[in-house]
Amino acid sequence: MTTDGAAAPRPCLGPSPVTALVLPGQGSQRPGAGAPWRRFPAWSLVERGSDLLDRDLAHLLLDADADQLRRTGEAQLATFLVSLLAWRSLPDLDVAVVAGHSLGELTALVVAGVLTPEAGLLLVAERGAAMQAAADAAPGTMAAVLGLPDDDVDEVCQQVDGAWPASFNAPAHVVVSGTVEGVAAVGAALRAGGARRRCRCCRP
């Protein structure tokens, strides 16, 4: 899986900083996200990945619904593959820096040439399976909270059993994780406190 059928993998580090790529993590997956890339030569990554993992990855990228894609094992595979498809289908860029958010760090290692797409896919599949097993053993969920100061979100979490701030993504953008009941209680309290938005990120 070191070629995509169209061209040899491009080195990502150019002689001068021109472009930076930041690869997304779980939460950016969407039903049908693979459809725009299906006719590109890079789609061969999906076909070879299906053989490697012995599962239908095309179905995951084209036909899986939102409920299926909320499961962490599915979401991680979908996000990783769509990110690689987009990268392989871009015109040649003088990329100086690559980075990734959470899961996207593994995608960034592939783009940088540290990992092959094959090795990256195996790691993502193993990571997703381990996290899914943990979620099945202790069901939980996550929610992004927008529009309240970080300290306010932290204070509410301290008053609720089974919920904690998991990530401070940006000012007034906090991800809360915990039990389904705990995150629901935090969400209700935060809405009463003026949160602009609470959106569920994932579930087991």
Phi, psi and omega in degrees: 000039180260356175229160182248010179088348182249319182201157177294152179305138181273138170296140187266348184258117182264176183289338181215148181297118179232311184226141173242139175248131175242120186265136188281161175255188180301141184116341178267357181293147180217146175302135177074014184295340179279347186302317181297342185256001188296329184266003178273150177304332181298343180301341177300337174301320180292318181295316180289326176295324177298319177294320183295316184266354181057048176207162185273092180285335176298319177300319180299320184276338186250323192240346182296139180271177185297324180296316178297320184284350174282341177289129192300323179297322179284318183299320183292316178298315182297315182296315180300312184292316181296323178297317178294320178299316180296316180297313182293340183263355178289155171294165180302129179234148174271082185274124182260331186219138171234144178212166180212152177262113177058245177309324181299343176296323178291320176298319180297324178295326176291314181299324181283351180087007178286321176243148169284157174305325179297311180297320178298317180296318178297319178295316180296319179297317180292317179299313181296320180295319179295317179291325177294320178298319178295321180292323179292325180287327180221082186306135180209187180203174177224153177214139175269131181246125182242140169101003177236150176301146181305318183297326179293319179295316179299318181296317179296318180300324180294339181267358184240133175286133173084025177213140184215150169294127183257331183201130174261091188288323183193167176306130180062029176219097186239137173261128178252138178229163179154202177291160179302316181292319181295315180293324177297319179295319177297317180300317180296317180294321182289324176298320177296332180273000175105015177301134182288328185198143171227119181235135181287130181272315185196169175211169180301000000 
